[in-house]
Amino acid sequence: MFGASAALLGKGPLVPLAQSLGIGGPDRLRPIVVPLETSRAYNIAKTDAAGDPVTYDPCKPIHYVINPAGAPPDYLAFIMPAIDAAQEASGLSFAYDGISEDSWQSRQEGTKPRPIVIAFLPQLKSATATSDTVGLGGSTALTMNGIVMPHYVTGAVALKRDWFARQSADHKTAAEQAVVMHELGHVLGLGHVDDPSQLMSAVNQGQLAYGAGDLNGLAKLGSGSCGA
């Protein structure tokens, strides 16, 4: 359900198509995004019964909160740019609801729409986590009668406290932003890929920007259907 990993930010070439051109429908909050470069180097984590990607509803804002417990003082300096990058790449709209005491664990089994939680944990516990993992991320979609519904309802990002404390102390904001971007990729519905030139690579080799595959995958996940 929830993905895992560490990684690293940046901006790629994006072309937003105006809703006035009739692309994406009048109810979208932001125009559909079309990357300039075509790439299949992405992995959609979950599909619905029709075989379409499970996505967040593009006609509703994705609300999120931050639990600052254990966070370095500059946490907004790397979280906000990461949110902006994910928003730009996907064409989905994020809305910050402020700080919260909600936990990562509280979003593991979502039954109704709730804000995504970004939290800092002393340890990251997951079937996919290793000793090198510094972030986890993912979202939950409802399943009714064994059928996965088309939209995610909530999600979470967990960040390893001591790693982020060290990066902040060394002013390595770009690395921190990139990890958050990677985990937001999981939240929006991307899985890992083997291509080391992509930010969603399972093992980061210094990539600090969304690659062409990441951008194509996020744009696809941002072009889902509107619905309840």
KOLGU-322791 format. One record per residue (C-alpha): residue number from 0; residue in three letters; x, y, z. Coordinates in Angstrom, 2 decimals. Example, Ala and Ser with C-alpha at 12.3 -4.5 7.8 and 13.67 -1.06 7.14 Angstrom:
BEGIN
{site 0,'ALA',{12.30,-4.50,7.80}},
{site 1,'SER',{13.67,-1.06,7.14}},
This chain:
BEGIN
{site 0,'MET',{0.00,0.00,0.00}},
{site 1,'PHE',{2.53,2.57,1.07}},
{site 2,'GLY',{5.81,2.82,-0.85}},
{site 3,'ALA',{9.27,3.58,0.46}},
{site 4,'SER',{12.65,5.11,-0.31}},
{site 5,'ALA',{15.23,7.81,-0.32}},
{site 6,'ALA',{16.09,10.08,-3.17}},
{site 7,'LEU',{16.71,13.45,-4.43}},
{site 8,'LEU',{14.61,17.72,-6.82}},
{site 9,'GLY',{14.43,19.94,-9.57}},
{site 10,'LYS',{12.38,21.25,-12.40}},
{site 11,'GLY',{11.90,19.80,-15.83}},
{site 12,'PRO',{10.38,21.14,-19.04}},
{site 13,'LEU',{6.62,21.29,-18.66}},
{site 14,'VAL',{3.95,22.77,-20.89}},
{site 15,'PRO',{0.56,23.40,-19.19}},
{site 16,'LEU',{-2.35,23.26,-21.65}},
{site 17,'ALA',{-4.93,25.94,-20.97}},
{site 18,'GLN',{-8.40,24.83,-20.06}},
{site 19,'SER',{-9.64,27.38,-22.58}},
{site 20,'LEU',{-8.42,25.01,-25.28}},
{site 21,'GLY',{-10.88,22.43,-24.05}},
{site 22,'ILE',{-8.30,20.09,-22.59}},
{site 23,'GLY',{-8.97,18.65,-19.17}},
{site 24,'GLY',{-12.50,19.92,-18.70}},
{site 25,'PRO',{-13.84,23.02,-16.98}},
{site 26,'ASP',{-13.89,21.52,-13.49}},
{site 27,'ARG',{-10.16,20.90,-13.13}},
{site 28,'LEU',{-8.42,23.17,-10.65}},
{site 29,'ARG',{-5.29,23.35,-12.81}},
{site 30,'PRO',{-4.66,22.68,-16.50}},
{site 31,'ILE',{-3.47,19.27,-17.65}},
{site 32,'VAL',{0.32,19.17,-18.00}},
{site 33,'VAL',{2.07,17.80,-21.07}},
{site 34,'PRO',{5.84,17.20,-20.72}},
{site 35,'LEU',{7.95,18.29,-23.67}},
{site 36,'GLU',{9.81,14.99,-23.79}},
{site 37,'THR',{8.05,11.64,-24.13}},
{site 38,'SER',{9.30,8.82,-21.91}},
{site 39,'ARG',{7.96,5.50,-20.64}},
{site 40,'ALA',{10.46,5.35,-17.77}},
{site 41,'TYR',{7.81,5.46,-15.07}},
{site 42,'ASN',{5.79,2.97,-13.06}},
{site 43,'ILE',{2.15,3.43,-12.06}},
{site 44,'ALA',{1.73,1.87,-8.63}},
{site 45,'LYS',{-1.97,1.02,-8.66}},
{site 46,'THR',{-4.73,0.63,-11.26}},
{site 47,'ASP',{-8.49,0.34,-10.85}},
{site 48,'ALA',{-10.85,-2.34,-12.14}},
{site 49,'ALA',{-10.83,-0.77,-15.60}},
{site 50,'GLY',{-7.04,-0.86,-15.71}},
{site 51,'ASP',{-6.71,2.91,-15.40}},
{site 52,'PRO',{-4.26,4.53,-12.94}},
{site 53,'VAL',{-5.66,5.28,-9.50}},
{site 54,'THR',{-5.25,9.03,-9.04}},
{site 55,'TYR',{-6.20,11.94,-6.85}},
{site 56,'ASP',{-9.27,13.84,-8.03}},
{site 57,'PRO',{-7.99,16.73,-10.20}},
{site 58,'CYS',{-11.15,18.72,-9.46}},
{site 59,'LYS',{-10.41,18.87,-5.72}},
{site 60,'PRO',{-7.39,20.24,-3.89}},
{site 61,'ILE',{-5.06,17.74,-2.23}},
{site 62,'HIS',{-5.00,18.99,1.34}},
{site 63,'TYR',{-1.90,18.33,3.42}},
{site 64,'VAL',{-0.64,19.03,6.92}},
{site 65,'ILE',{2.81,18.89,8.51}},
{site 66,'ASN',{3.55,17.36,11.89}},
{site 67,'PRO',{6.65,19.33,12.95}},
{site 68,'ALA',{7.56,17.11,15.91}},
{site 69,'GLY',{11.24,16.20,15.50}},
{site 70,'ALA',{11.64,18.32,12.37}},
{site 71,'PRO',{14.65,20.56,11.78}},
{site 72,'PRO',{13.89,24.29,12.14}},
{site 73,'ASP',{14.06,24.85,8.37}},
{site 74,'TYR',{11.55,22.14,7.42}},
{site 75,'LEU',{9.39,24.51,5.37}},
{site 76,'ALA',{12.43,25.46,3.27}},
{site 77,'PHE',{12.57,22.00,1.70}},
{site 78,'ILE',{8.97,20.80,1.99}},
{site 79,'MET',{7.30,23.76,0.26}},
{site 80,'PRO',{9.54,23.72,-2.85}},
{site 81,'ALA',{9.00,19.96,-3.12}},
{site 82,'ILE',{5.23,20.45,-2.98}},
{site 83,'ASP',{5.50,23.14,-5.67}},
{site 84,'ALA',{7.53,20.84,-7.92}},
{site 85,'ALA',{5.06,17.95,-7.54}},
{site 86,'GLN',{2.16,20.31,-8.20}},
{site 87,'GLU',{3.80,21.74,-11.31}},
{site 88,'ALA',{4.69,18.30,-12.67}},
{site 89,'SER',{1.29,16.70,-12.05}},
{site 90,'GLY',{-1.15,19.54,-12.64}},
{site 91,'LEU',{-2.81,18.67,-9.34}},
{site 92,'SER',{-3.55,21.38,-6.79}},
{site 93,'PHE',{-2.14,21.16,-3.24}},
{site 94,'ALA',{-3.56,23.11,-0.29}},
{site 95,'TYR',{-1.59,23.55,2.94}},
{site 96,'ASP',{-3.77,23.25,6.05}},
{site 97,'GLY',{-1.01,24.07,8.55}},
{site 98,'ILE',{0.63,22.04,11.29}},
{site 99,'SER',{-0.99,19.02,12.90}},
{site 100,'GLU',{-0.40,16.34,15.50}},
{site 101,'ASP',{-1.68,13.67,13.11}},
{site 102,'SER',{0.69,10.73,12.66}},
{site 103,'TRP',{1.96,8.66,9.76}},
{site 104,'GLN',{0.17,5.65,11.24}},
{site 105,'SER',{-3.18,7.45,11.20}},
{site 106,'ARG',{-3.19,7.40,7.38}},
{site 107,'GLN',{-2.32,3.74,6.83}},
{site 108,'GLU',{-5.94,2.65,6.38}},
{site 109,'GLY',{-8.00,5.48,4.93}},
{site 110,'THR',{-11.78,5.22,4.83}},
{site 111,'LYS',{-12.56,8.85,4.00}},
{site 112,'PRO',{-10.79,11.84,2.48}},
{site 113,'ARG',{-8.28,13.31,4.94}},
{site 114,'PRO',{-5.28,15.61,4.49}},
{site 115,'ILE',{-1.97,14.01,3.61}},
{site 116,'VAL',{0.37,14.00,6.62}},
{site 117,'ILE',{4.07,14.84,6.36}},
{site 118,'ALA',{5.80,13.73,9.55}},
{site 119,'PHE',{9.30,13.20,10.93}},
{site 120,'LEU',{9.89,9.85,12.63}},
{site 121,'PRO',{12.81,8.50,14.67}},
{site 122,'GLN',{12.59,5.19,12.80}},
{site 123,'LEU',{10.98,4.19,9.52}},
{site 124,'LYS',{9.20,0.87,9.78}},
{site 125,'SER',{7.91,-0.73,6.60}},
{site 126,'ALA',{8.24,-3.99,4.71}},
{site 127,'THR',{10.06,-2.03,2.00}},
{site 128,'ALA',{12.35,-0.01,4.28}},
{site 129,'THR',{16.04,-0.77,4.75}},
{site 130,'SER',{18.68,0.72,7.01}},
{site 131,'ASP',{19.43,3.27,4.26}},
{site 132,'THR',{15.83,4.41,3.83}},
{site 133,'VAL',{15.29,8.05,4.81}},
{site 134,'GLY',{11.73,8.49,3.55}},
{site 135,'LEU',{8.48,6.63,3.03}},
{site 136,'GLY',{5.45,7.73,1.08}},
{site 137,'GLY',{2.17,6.43,-0.26}},
{site 138,'SER',{-1.58,6.81,-0.50}},
{site 139,'THR',{-4.68,4.76,0.17}},
{site 140,'ALA',{-7.54,4.11,-2.21}},
{site 141,'LEU',{-10.86,2.71,-1.07}},
{site 142,'THR',{-11.76,-0.83,-2.04}},
{site 143,'MET',{-15.44,-1.78,-2.24}},
{site 144,'ASN',{-16.45,-5.41,-2.69}},
{site 145,'GLY',{-12.90,-6.17,-3.72}},
{site 146,'ILE',{-12.85,-3.47,-6.39}},
{site 147,'VAL',{-10.36,-0.60,-6.14}},
{site 148,'MET',{-12.02,2.77,-6.50}},
{site 149,'PRO',{-10.48,5.26,-8.99}},
{site 150,'HIS',{-9.32,7.87,-6.50}},
{site 151,'TYR',{-6.92,8.01,-3.58}},
{site 152,'VAL',{-8.50,9.37,-0.41}},
{site 153,'THR',{-5.51,10.11,1.81}},
{site 154,'GLY',{-1.79,9.54,2.13}},
{site 155,'ALA',{1.34,10.22,4.14}},
{site 156,'VAL',{5.05,10.96,3.96}},
{site 157,'ALA',{7.41,9.86,6.73}},
{site 158,'LEU',{10.89,11.40,6.93}},
{site 159,'LYS',{13.75,10.10,9.06}},
{site 160,'ARG',{14.54,12.64,11.77}},
{site 161,'ASP',{18.27,12.15,12.24}},
{site 162,'TRP',{19.05,12.17,8.51}},
{site 163,'PHE',{17.16,15.40,7.94}},
{site 164,'ALA',{18.74,16.96,11.03}},
{site 165,'ARG',{22.20,16.24,9.60}},
{site 166,'GLN',{21.32,17.55,6.14}},
{site 167,'SER',{19.87,20.75,7.58}},
{site 168,'ALA',{22.91,21.28,9.77}},
{site 169,'ASP',{25.09,20.98,6.64}},
{site 170,'HIS',{22.75,23.23,4.61}},
{site 171,'LYS',{22.01,20.46,2.10}},
{site 172,'THR',{18.52,21.72,1.32}},
{site 173,'ALA',{18.50,20.39,-2.25}},
{site 174,'ALA',{19.02,16.83,-1.04}},
{site 175,'GLU',{16.20,17.23,1.50}},
{site 176,'GLN',{13.86,18.65,-1.15}},
{site 177,'ALA',{14.63,15.79,-3.48}},
{site 178,'VAL',{13.79,13.14,-0.89}},
{site 179,'VAL',{10.44,14.82,-0.23}},
{site 180,'MET',{9.80,15.03,-3.99}},
{site 181,'HIS',{10.52,11.33,-4.35}},
{site 182,'GLU',{8.08,10.48,-1.58}},
{site 183,'LEU',{5.44,12.81,-3.04}},
{site 184,'GLY',{5.86,10.83,-6.25}},
{site 185,'HIS',{4.82,7.74,-4.28}},
{site 186,'VAL',{1.92,9.66,-2.71}},
{site 187,'LEU',{0.61,10.67,-6.13}},
{site 188,'GLY',{0.86,7.11,-7.40}},
{site 189,'LEU',{4.31,6.43,-8.83}},
{site 190,'GLY',{6.28,3.31,-8.05}},
{site 191,'HIS',{10.02,2.73,-8.29}},
{site 192,'VAL',{11.85,2.33,-11.60}},
{site 193,'ASP',{15.22,0.82,-12.49}},
{site 194,'ASP',{16.34,3.80,-14.59}},
{site 195,'PRO',{18.97,5.71,-12.54}},
{site 196,'SER',{18.26,8.93,-14.47}},
{site 197,'GLN',{14.82,9.17,-12.85}},
{site 198,'LEU',{14.14,10.60,-9.42}},
{site 199,'MET',{11.83,7.62,-8.78}},
{site 200,'SER',{14.75,5.23,-9.18}},
{site 201,'ALA',{14.76,2.68,-6.37}},
{site 202,'VAL',{18.40,3.57,-5.67}},
{site 203,'ASN',{19.33,7.22,-6.09}},
{site 204,'GLN',{22.69,7.87,-7.72}},
{site 205,'GLY',{22.75,11.63,-7.33}},
{site 206,'GLN',{19.63,12.53,-9.28}},
{site 207,'LEU',{18.30,15.87,-8.04}},
{site 208,'ALA',{15.52,16.50,-10.54}},
{site 209,'TYR',{12.43,14.77,-11.85}},
{site 210,'GLY',{13.55,12.98,-15.01}},
{site 211,'ALA',{11.59,12.69,-18.24}},
{site 212,'GLY',{9.95,9.46,-17.09}},
{site 213,'ASP',{8.99,10.95,-13.74}},
{site 214,'LEU',{7.41,13.94,-15.49}},
{site 215,'ASN',{5.44,11.76,-17.88}},
{site 216,'GLY',{4.22,9.55,-15.05}},
{site 217,'LEU',{3.19,12.47,-12.87}},
{site 218,'ALA',{1.41,14.15,-15.78}},
{site 219,'LYS',{-0.51,10.92,-16.40}},
{site 220,'LEU',{-1.46,10.69,-12.74}},
{site 221,'GLY',{-2.60,14.31,-12.84}},
{site 222,'SER',{-4.93,13.74,-15.78}},
{site 223,'GLY',{-7.35,11.40,-14.01}},
{site 224,'SER',{-11.10,11.70,-13.81}},
{site 225,'CYS',{-13.11,14.02,-11.62}},
{site 226,'GLY',{-15.52,12.41,-9.22}},
{site 227,'ALA',{-16.89,12.12,-5.73}},
